[in-house]
Amino acid sequence: MAILRRFFTVLTAPWRAWRRAARRLYRWRMAIKQFLTEEPEEHPLGEALDEAIQNPKSLLPHVVALRRHLLRAVGVFFVTTLAAFFVTPRFLDFLARPIGGLGGLQAIEVTESVGVFMRAALLLGFALSLPYWYLELFLFIAPGLRPRARRLGLVGFPLVLLFFLAGMAFAYFLMLPTALPFLLNFMGIHTVPRPDSYIRFVTSLLFWTGLSFEFPLVIYLLASFGLVRAEALRKHWREAVVAIAVLAAVITPTVDPVNMLLVMAPLTGLYFLGVILAQLAERRRKASSEV
């Protein structure tokens, strides 16, 4: 009997495995359906703030949930950074092409090359993990969003990486070729850049320009949720330009005005692009509410 039971167990193993997989897929399907269709509980912002002030312990579950999401995102960032180690040498060579390759750099410190390698690997790891960071933050705020906002938020999942890469490409192919000849031969003095200073300059420029390219997407999502209005953005465009100038001065790797303008110009253009996208989002919200 034991042999027959074992034979029957082996014979029916594929069927049982398929049944477990079907049940799991069904549970996932129902969970996704509930996630996309479930209406959140109505809590006016004023009442929610009053409750949080009167009972701070009510925020504890949200803080715990946020910590859980951030820990998972940091874990993925750690994994993607480790994976980036395998392609970092090629990435460094790619970053050094505007000055003739890595041979155009000259190190003067023993640990300089190690620091350069780690900085490049961190940038690659962050770029690879950026969509997952967005997903975790979206899952944290999703319970408070309406079904339409949740579906719209999921659309932004692949766009986050595309916008970030577009910003990095803009900095590499348009900003660097303009800035480097001016910086390396200013006043007729030829400069032999160090790996640390050059890679720090390039990675900072790529990182902040990539993040700035996320601005139109953020504005579009906020306008779609009804948190930002295009009219307010158009009305305060002068203040926005001043803020962009301050931000460009902060994130510019050097102190010269040329690089500040190189950073400020695309940020200003992205702001006005965000105004246009906010207007499109408002029209879409009005059309969907009238249906």
Buried (B, 14 or more C-beta within 10 A) or exposed (E): EEEEEEEEEEEEEEEEEEEEEEEEEEEEEEEEEEBEEEEEEEEEEEEEEEEEEEEEEEEEEEEEEBEEBBEBBEEBBEBBBEBBBEEBEEBBEEBBEBBEEBEBBEEEEEEBBEBBBEBBBBBBBBBBBBBBBBBBBBBBBBEEBEBBBBEBBBEBEEBBBEBBBBBBBBBBEBBBEEBBEEBBEEEEEEEEBBBBBBBBBBBBBBBBBBBBBBBBBBBBBBBBBEEBBBEEBBEEEEEBBEEBBEBBBEBBBBEBEBBBBBBBBBBBEBBBBBBBBBBBBBEBBEEEEEE
